[in-house]
């Protein structure tokens, strides 16, 4: 496959591994406050990632998805670098473990009392678990 000149170069990395490095037509990313899509020529941006799926459109293998949990993304007109705390292909997600993580998040929420930091941490755990479960449930795409 010949690379087209107006393709984005995307690199998705975690502290443990490089999961993806190739050109794409566009990439959808989970920011902390919702999803956004990046196309070739986008304005420079640095954003904090939330928990959710990175969807890569126009790869040589078709559309690819990775579930990411937190981190940062740097967007430049011709390149996107995704630095995720953790990232998995949907098929790699351990569903029973994610279900236990969700239950643990709810227990933390219930016991947070008057501590706003405890609520924030519980929401963090819940969001991550819910994103994993949603990604795993939709792995056929």
N, C-alpha and C positions, 0 to 999 in steps of 0.2 A: 504494500500500500504506500503510495506516495504521500508525503506530508504536504498539506496545503499551507500557503504562506500566511493565511490569517487564522491559524490555529493557535490555541493557548497551550503553552507548555505547563503541565501540572505535575507537581511532586507532592506526594502524601507520605509523611514520615512520622514515626513514633520514636521514643527513645530506644526501642529495641530493633526496629527494622524499617526499611523503605518498602511501602506497600504498592506504590504506583508511581511511575515516572514515564510520561508519554505526552503526546499532543492530543488535544480534544477540541471539540467544537464549543462546548460550554460546560460549566460546572455549577451545581447547586450546592450551597453550603448552609449548615445550621449555625447561625449566629446566636448569641445569647437571647436576642429579642425576636427571633424569627428567621426564616430562610431567606436567602438572596441568591441570585444567579449572576454569574460572571461570564461575559463574552469577551472576545478579542477586542482590544482597544479600550478596555475599562479604565476608569480613572484610578490612580493609585489609592490604596486603602490598606489599613491594618485593622483587623477586627478580632474580637474574642469569640471563640467557638463555644457553642453550647453542646448539648447531647443530641444526636440525631444522625441522619444519613447524608453523606457526601455522595452526590450522584454525578457521574461523569458521562456526558453525552458525546457521541461521535468518536469513541475509541476504536482501534482496529478490531476489537472483539465485540463491538456494540456498546450499549449502555452498561456501565458497571456501577455498583454501589458498595460503599463501605460505611459501617456504623462507627462514628467517632464519639469520643467523650472528652470534651473540653480541650482547650489549647488555643492556638492563634492561627490566623491566616494572613498572609501578605499577598495583596493583589497588585500587580503591575500590568501595564497595557498588553504585554506579550507573555506574562508568566504568573502563575499562582503557586505559592508554596504554602502547604498546609502542615502545621506542626501540631499534631494531636497527642494528648496524653495517652490515649489508647485508641486503637482502630482495629476493626475486625470485618471480614467479609460476612454477610448474613449467615452463611452456612457454618461459620466458625463459632457462632454464639451458642453458649451453653444455656439453654432455656431454663432448666431447673435452677441453675445458679442465679440467673437473672430474676426468676420468680422469688427466690429467697432474698435477693437484694431488695426487691420491691417490698417484701414483707418487713425486712429490717428497716427500711426507710419509713414505713408507716409506724412501726414501733417507736422509732426515734422521734417522729412527729408527735405521737401520743404522749411521750414522756418529756417533751421539750419545756413544758411549764412556761415560765416567764422569760426564758432565755432566747432572744432573737437570733443569736448565732446558731443555737441548736436547731431552730426552725429552718434557717438557711441551709445548714448541713443536711437536714432531713430532706428538704426539697431537692437538693443536689443529688442525693442518693436515689430518690424517687424518679427524678427526671432521667437519670442515666439508665435505670432499670426499665422504665417505660419505653425509652428509645430503643434499647436492645430488644425488648419483646416485640415491639412494632416492626423492627427490621427483620427479626427472625420469622415473624408471621407472614411477611411479604417477600420472602427469599426466592420465590419462584419468578420474580421479575428481574 
